[in-house]
Amino acid sequence: VSELPKCVKMIVSSLPDHAEFDCLSKLRANLPQGGQFVGVLPITDHEQMLEYLLRKKGRKISNTQMEAVRVALKDRVYDSVGTPLWLNVVAESVSEWRSFDGVRHAISPHVVDLIKDHFSRAEKTHGVFFTRAVLAYLFCSRGGLAESELQHLLNLEDDVLADTYEWWVPPLRIAPPHLLSKFLEDNQVFLARRGDGSGRDLLSWYHRQFWESCESYCFSGDDGEAVRAQRHKEMADYFGGVWAGKSKPYNVWLSSTVQRPHFFPGETGKNRHVPHQKLVLRGSLVEGGASLVINLRRIKCLVPH
């Protein structure tokens, strides 16, 4: 902080100390003592804040629908009820309700359950295999993924392609790009875009509780660790360039989908149109110099997986 220019100020938000971590105490220990810590007051008029968030979306809910929100607000068992994150997720959810729909689903008073409900509804809109693949890749990534990287990973995921190709098999063996665009548009308020020095904008969840909810949603159950290991392997194969310029064999489901008589009988694999992951993008490691450009994404992402 002492190295910042005098005209630059930095604002850092922190959770209060918790049984699992001491964020605030560690922050205080590394900053000069003084009056620079300001506690954020809790929201007192939750309905007014929710109505404001809905107005920003050009939406409004009926009295019956607002009553469903009040029921959740009255449940004070969970500290997350009425927090800015909880209100944001609720606003995003109920903004889809039409006045004649009534209450389309219950509103959980627990923010983690509320986020999981959001993921569950996303599966109905975007497909189970597609949604779970995107969620898992975002969680397993270190610092986030570029939109193009997400698209390429989906191209390599056979179950996503098989589910997507239910009615028609396109000539290129890729996941239709508009599917990812729609998913990201529907979740844009929960995603952050940030750089990592590689020149790309990376997508990641903007709040810690989305990461926690994502982990629980994607990797719970008896096969949770096996699913996690498989996702890491898929990402390692991608950032290692294993399938670049090659024909990737189909699994049983994708084979049966592609090989239908009116599509591509006998086809057992095809190029998924993913890029080569060269270590050096420009220049030479031996010669070095200003012209040398290293593939930072390969270096940062291959090793952790």
N, C-alpha and C positions, 0 to 999 in steps of 0.2 A: 504493500500500500504506500509506503514511504517513497517508492520510486515513481509513482504516478506524477504527471505534470500537475502544477498547482491549479490549472483550470479544469482538471478532470476529477470527477467524483464517481465513486463506485458504490452501488447499492447491492447488497447481498441479502437474500432471504434465507431463513433457516427454520427448521422445525425446532420446537422446544426439546429439551432433553427427554430421552425415552429409555425404557428398560434395555432396549437392544443397542442403542447408540446414543452418544452424547454430542450431538451436532453443535448445539449452542455453546456448551462449555468449551469445546475445542476451538470454536470460532473466537470466543472471548479471549482464550489463552494466547491466540496468535495475533491479536489486534491491540493497539494501545488502549489503555483504559480511558474512559471519558464518557461523554454523554451521547455517543454516536449510536447507541442501541435504542431502538424504538419498538415497543410492543404493538402488534397489530390488533386492533379491537375486533371482537367478533361481530358478525352481522346480526343485527337485532330484528330488522324487518325483512324476513325471508320472502314473504309474498311479494313485496314491492320490488325486491331484487330480481325475483324470478320473472315478474311482469316486464321489468326493464330488459332482461336478457331475451325474452320472447319478442319484445318490440324491435330489438335490433335485428331479429330475423324476419320481421314483418308478420308475426304470428300472435295469436291470442287464444287462450283456452277458456272453456265454459266454466261456470260455477261448480258443476258436478265434477269436472276434471280437476279443478283447483282443490276441491274437497279431498280428493285422493292424495294430493300433495300434502295437505294439512294433516292427514292421518299419519303419514310418514314423519312429518315434522314433530308431531306430538310424542313420537317414540324417542325418548332421550337415553335409551340404553347404550347407544353408540355415539361416541364423540363426533363422528363424521357428519352427523345429521346437521344440515344447515350450513356447512362450510362452503367456501367458494367453489371448490372442486365438485362437491355433491350437487350444488345448485347448477353448475355448468352441465354436468352429465344429465341431470333431470331436464333442464331446458332443452338440450339437444334431443332427448327422447320424446318429451311431450309436444315438441314443436311439430312433430309428424302427425299428431292427432287432429282429426277433423271434428268439428263441433257435433256432428251427428254420430260420431264413432262411440261416444261415451268414454269410459275408461278402458283402454285397450289392454293394459297389463298393470299389475301391481307395481308400486314404486318401493324399492327396498330402502330401509333406513341406513343400511350399511353401504359405504361407498364402494368397497371391493365387490360386494354382491351386485351392486348397481352396474358396475363396469362389466362384470361377467354377463349380466342380462343384456347389456349392449352388444357384447360379442356374440351372444346367442342369437340375437335378432339379426346381426350382420350375416350369420351363417344362412339364414332364411333368404336374405336378399342376394348375397354374393356366392352362395354355395359353401357346403361344409368343408370340402377339401381345400378349396381356394382360400377361404378365410383362415383356417387353421395353419396353412402353410405360411401365409403372410405374417400372421401373429408370431409364429415360431421363429421365422427368420429375423423379424425385428427384435425379438427378445434375445436371440443368440448372437446377434451382431455386436461388435465392440464399437460403441459410439454411433451406431446407426448405419443405414444403407442408402446408397443413391437409388433413385427411382429406376434407373436403367439396370442396376444390379439386382433389384427385386424382380424386375421383369425377366431377366436372364435366368435367375434361380427358379422362377415359375415355369419357364420353358423346359427345364430339366426335370421337373417333378411329374412323373408319369400319371399319378392319380389325379392331379389337377387337370392334365390334358384329357384324360379319359372321361372325367366328369363333364368337362367343357365340351367335348366332342360328341355328346349324346345324340344330337340330331344332325350334325353336319361335321365333316372332317375337312379342314382347309388344306390347301396345297403345301403350306409351310407348317412344320411341326413346332409351333410356338403357342403360348397362351395368348389369346386375343388381347392386345394392349389396352383396349377400352375398359376391360374388366378391372385392371389395376387402377386406371385413372378414376373410375367411378368409386372404387373402394377408398382411395386416398381423398377424394372430394368429400365423401360421406364422413370421413374421420379427420378432416383437416383441422378442426378446432382442438383435437387432442394430440396432434403431431407437431413437432418442432423441426425446423430446418436449420442446420448449422454446418459450417465448414470444418474440415480437419487438416487443412494445409495442402490437400491434394488437388484443389481446384473444383471439387464437387460439393454440391449441397446434399447433406445426409439427412435422412428421415429417421426420427426416433420419437418415442413417447415423451411428452413434455413433463409428465408428472410421475414421481416414484411409484405411486399406487397403481398406475397403469402397468408398470413393469411387474409388480407383484401379482396383480390380477392375471396378467398374461401368462406368467409362469405357472400359476395354479391352474389356469384354464387349459393350457396346452400340455402340461407335463405331469398331471396328477394321475392317479390310478396305478395299477400293477405294472403297466407297460410304459409308465412315464419316463423313466430313465432310458429305456430303449429308444423311445421316440426322440428324446433329446439328443442322444448319441447319433441317431440317423440324420437329424437336421444338421448337426455339426459336420458330419461326414459330407453331406450334400454341399455345404458351404465351402468346405476344404477342397472338394473336387472342383468347384467353380473357380475359386480364387487361385487354385493350382493349375487351371487351364486343362484339366484332364479331358474334357469333352469338346474342346475348341477345335473346330474344323473336322470333327469326327462324327460318325454315325453312332448314336447312343441306342442300344437295344431297348425294346419295349418290355414292360412287365406284362403279365398275363391279361390284366384288365385293358390296358391300352392296346395290346395286340388284337384282342377280340373286337375292340371298337374301330380301329383303323382298318382291319382286314375284312370288314363287311363287304359283300359282293359288289355293292354299288359305289364303293370307295376305293380302297387300295389293297386288294387281295394279295397275300403273300409277302407284304411288307413287314419286316421284323425289327426295323430300326431306321432312324434317319437323323440327319444333322439338325441340332436344336438352335443353331445360329447364335452361339455365345462367343464372346471375343477370346482371343489368345491373351494370356496374362504374362506378357514378357516382363522380365525383371527390369530391363532398360528400355524405356520408350523412345529415347533419342540420345545420341552420342555414344560414348564408350566408357565403360568402367575403368579400363586401363589408362586411357588418355585423360579422363576427367574433364575439368574445365566448365565454363559457364553454360555450354551447350548440353551438358549431361542432364537428362531428366529420368529420374527413377520412378518406377511404378509403386508409389507409396501405398496404394490400396492393397496390392498383393502383400507387401511387407507387413502392413498392420493387421490384415485380416486372415492371412493363411496360417500363421503360427498359432493363434489362439484356438483354432478349430482342429 
